[in-house]
């Protein structure tokens, strides 16, 4: 089976101003991780799994497209995007089309229901799903998408498949808040993936690196670009800190899949951006 390397980003949270809604310089965070990834060898595709625009705007989407598209164009590789809970489908579609784009920005994808789509990169089939529930933080993949996904997977791809979506179908007990914002119908997704050629499910949303299995298929959650969640906080608190991250996903080698996390060289990495109490929904200034 052929080998592929995916640069997996998620949660850039840009707006037209470059700042996210917490006042973080989201543009600088994305620029920093792309700059530091410039020497990572043999990347075949860049994948961004949602929360493209913090305010759901076309301007925020366009700001991400300029940066990620420029990175991909310099390397002659495609770039692929999914929606997240902060995104809005109409502006997303206006900027990205199917969101499976070639090195020159040409639309390469075949669209499915909502903002789902599929394309192939040297025999590797990449399927993006739309888990956006407008107005909600949690995610759901609709039955129409699942039926479409099942039809796609009924025909194996030459180098297998990857499924990408924003909301993870896995959680960890170390972070109770994940159960409030995860993919609510992960069991249905598992049913559709069972027995297929899917080699990995790639997600974002949690702003923290996490791995697990869904029906025996590896699931990887890449850390956020704009901020990461510091899981050393007490379980009822969610602490967001600076420090852009990304993942190199290696497929097809002797230990496939391998997930290698990258961290941007940020002198302010670890600096607290917010601290929220999940019991009250309120921001707090110090740990209890």
N, C-alpha and C positions, 0 to 999 in steps of 0.2 A: 504494500500500500504506500502511495506517495506521501511525502512529508510536507507539512504546511506549518507556518508560524503566523499567528494572529497577534497584532497589537490591540489589546482589549482595553478600552477606556470607558468610563461612565460618569454621568452626573457632572458635566461641566457647568451647568446652571448659569449660562451667560444671559445678559440682556443687551439691548442696544448700547447702553452706557459702558458696558464692560464689567459692571458691578453686579453681584447678586443682591437679593433682597435683604441680606444681613449686612450689606456694606462691604463684603469681601471682594477684592479685585479678582473676579473669576477669570477675566481675560488673561491676567498675569499668571494665574495658576495653570491654565491650559497651555499658555506659551512656554511655561517653565518645564512641564513634563514632556512636551513635544521636543523642546530643545535638548533636554537630557536624554531623550530616546533616539537622538539622531544617529548615533553610532551602533545601535542595536542591529545586528546583521540579519539578512535573509527574511525580512518581514514580507509576507505575501498579501496581506490585507489589513486595513485598520477597521475596527468595529467599535462603535460607540453606542452603549446600551441605555439610552434614554436620559431624561431630564436635560435635554439639550438647552432649552431656554427656560430660565428661572420663572419668567413671567408669561411663558407660552407664546411669545411674540415671534413674528417673522424676522424681526431685526436680530433677536437673540439667536435664532437658528442660522441666519446668514453669517453672524459673527463666528459661530463654530465652524460652519462650512468653509469660510475663508481660511481658517487656521488649519483644520484637519485636511481639507482639500489641498492646501499648499504643501503640507507634509507628504501627502500621498502622491501628488503630482511630481514632486522632486524624485520620488523613488519608483515612479511608474507602476503604482499598485492601486487597486480599487479601494474605496472607502464606503462603509455601510453603517446605517443608523437605525435605531428604533425609537419609538415614542416612550415617554415616561409620564409619571403622574403630573409633573409640572408642565408638560407640553400640551398643545392644542392641535387637534388633527388638521384643521384647515390651514393654519400658517405653516405647520410642518410639511404638509403636502405641497404647498406653494413653493417652498424653498428646495425641498429634497426630491420631489416626485416620488418614485418608488422607494427612494432612500438607499438604493443599491447603485452606486455611481462608479464609473470608470476613472482611471487616472486623469483624464481630461474633463471629468465632470459629466460625461454622457451617461444617460440613464440606462442601466443594464438589467434592471430587475423586472420580474413578472409579478404584478400586484395581486394580492388576495383580498379577503374581506377586511374591512376597516383599514389599518395601515400595515397589514401583513404583506410580506413579499419574499421572493426567493431568487437567488442567482447562483452561479457556479464560479469558483476560482480554481482553475487547473484541476477540475474534477471534484473538488470539495464543494458540496452543496451547503450554502448558508441560508437558513430560513429565519426570518425575523417575524416575531409575533407582536401584536399590539395588545398589551395588558392594561391599557389606560381605562380607568373608570372616571369619567369627568367629575370633578369636584371632590374626589376621594383620594386618600393616600394609599389604600390597598389596591390590589390588582385582580383582574379576572380576564381569562382568555375565553371569549365567547364560543358558543357551540358551533357557530358557522365557521369560525377560524379553525376550530379543532377538526371539523369534518374536512376542511381544505387541507390541513396539515396531514391528516391521515391519508388523504389521496396522494399528496406529494411523497410521503414515505412508503407508499405501496410499491414504489419503483426505486430500488437502491441506486445511489450515485456511485460513480467510479471510485471516489476516494472517501465515501461516507458522507455524513451530514453533521452539521452543527446547528443547534436551535438557539436563538438569541432572543431575549426579552428583558424587560426592565425589572419586573417584580420576581424575586426569588421564590421557588417552591420549597425552600428549606429554611429552618430557623435554628437558633441555638438557645438553650435555656439560660445561658449567661446574659442574654439581652431580651427580657420579656417584651419589650416594645416591638420586637420583630414580628411577633404574632399579631400585632395590630395593623401592620402595614405590608404583610407578605402577599404572595399570590394565593387567593382564597380557594381556588379549585385546582391545586397541584395534583390531587389524586386523579382528576380527569385527564390532565396532561400526561401523567404517568401511563394511563391506560392507552393513550394514543401512541406514545413512544415505545411501548413494549414490543420487543421483537424486531425493531427497526434498525437501520444502520446509523443511528445517531450516536456520535462518539462523545459529545459533551453538550451540556446546557449552560449557556453563558448569560449572566445577569449582572445587574448593578443595584441601585436603589438604597442599599444599606450603608453605603459609604464606609464599608469595612470588608476586609478580605475574609471569605468564608468558603469552606468546601463541604460537600456531602454527597449523598446519592439519592436519586429519584428512580425507584424501581430498578436499581442496579446501574443506572447511567450516571456518570460523574456530573456534578453541578458545581460551577465555580462562580462566586460573587467577587467581582473586582472592586478594589477600593475606589473611593470617589476622587474626582479631580479637584473640585472646588474646596472641599473639606473632607476630613475623615472622622469617623466616630471612634472615640477613644473608649474601648471596652474595659479600661481599668476603673472607670467611674462606678459608684454604687449602682446596683441593678435597676433601681427606680429612676436613675438620672441618665440623661442622654447628653454626653459632652461632645460637641463638635470642635475640632481643632484644625489648624492649618497643616498642610502637607499633602501635595498632590501625589497620587499614585496611579499605577497602571499595571497591566499584566501582559506578559508574553505567553501565549498558549501554544504549546508544541504538540502537534498531532502527527501520528504515523511512525514515530521512532520506536525503539525497543521498550520504552517506558510510557508510551502514550496513554492518556494525555498527561503532559507535564505543565504545571502552572508556575511561572516565575514572576514574582512581584517586583516592580520597579518603584522607586521613591525619588521624587524630584529633590534636587539639592536646594533646599529652601532654608535660609538662615532663621526664618521664623517658624519652622516646622514644630508642631506641638503647642503652639500658642493658642489659647482657648478663644473660640469665637462665640460660642453660646453654651449654656448649661440649662437643660429643661427637665422639669419634674414630670414624669409620665402619670403620676397619680393625680395631679392638679391641672396639668397642661400649661403650667406657668413657667416662665423663665426664672431662674434663681441665680444668685450671685456667688454662692459658696456651697460647698458640700456640707451635708448635715453630719 
